[in-house]
Amino acid sequence: MTMLEETMKSETFPLHYIGDGKITCKDAMDSMMYGLHYKGAITYWWGCALKYIWRWPYKGVREDLEKAKACIDYLIESLPGGEDS
């Protein structure tokens, strides 16, 4: 069994975060946020939104898109100046 196959069977790294096996959700998130200086709630809600958008086609549930939408709303509210920025 390959390392990728082992990872895909792992409870701590489920298939819906593996994608095509070339890049994982975690690796995409690391790349997306590399070198930026956002902190706290901004990075939390940004990462959560990506996570839900990444996994919804694999889980096939509308709920993940609704969660992503809520995370984006929270992200906007967390920006300096709130919703008006």
C-alpha positions in Angstrom: 0.0 0.0 0.0 1.4 3.4 -0.9 1.8 6.3 1.5 -1.1 8.2 -0.1 -3.3 5.1 0.2 -2.4 4.8 3.9 -3.1 8.5 4.4 -6.5 8.2 2.6 -7.6 5.5 5.0 -6.6 7.5 8.0 -9.3 8.8 10.4 -7.3 12.0 10.9 -7.0 12.8 7.2 -10.2 11.7 5.5 -10.6 11.3 1.7 -12.6 14.5 1.4 -9.5 16.4 2.2 -7.2 14.5 -0.2 -8.7 15.8 -3.4 -6.9 14.4 -6.5 -4.0 13.1 -4.4 -1.6 15.7 -5.9 -2.4 18.4 -3.3 -4.3 18.2 -0.1 -6.6 20.8 1.4 -4.0 21.5 4.1 -1.2 22.0 1.5 -3.4 24.3 -0.5 -4.3 26.3 2.6 -0.6 26.6 3.6 0.2 27.8 0.1 -2.7 30.2 0.0 -1.7 31.8 3.3 2.1 31.8 2.9 3.8 35.0 3.7 0.6 36.9 4.6 0.4 38.6 8.0 -3.2 38.2 8.9 -3.8 36.9 12.4 -6.5 35.5 14.7 -10.1 35.4 13.5 -9.3 36.5 10.0 -7.1 33.5 9.3 -9.4 31.2 11.1 -12.5 32.1 9.1 -10.6 32.2 5.8 -9.2 28.7 6.5 -12.6 27.4 7.5 -14.2 28.8 4.4 -11.6 27.1 2.2 -12.1 23.8 4.1 -15.8 23.7 3.5 -15.5 24.7 -0.2 -12.8 22.1 -0.7 -14.7 19.2 0.7 -18.3 19.8 -0.4 -18.1 18.0 -3.8 -16.7 14.9 -1.9 -19.3 14.9 0.8 -22.1 16.1 -1.5 -23.9 18.2 1.1 -25.2 21.7 0.6 -24.6 22.2 4.3 -20.8 22.6 3.6 -21.5 25.5 1.2 -23.8 27.1 3.7 -21.0 26.8 6.3 -18.5 28.3 3.9 -20.9 31.2 3.2 -21.2 31.8 7.0 -17.4 31.7 7.4 -17.0 34.3 4.7 -19.5 36.5 6.3 -17.6 36.1 9.7 -14.4 36.8 7.8 -15.7 40.1 6.4 -16.9 41.1 9.8 -13.4 40.3 11.2 -11.6 42.6 8.8 -10.4 45.9 10.2 -13.3 48.3 9.9 -15.9 45.5 9.9 -18.3 45.2 7.0 -17.6 48.6 5.6 -13.9 47.8 4.7 
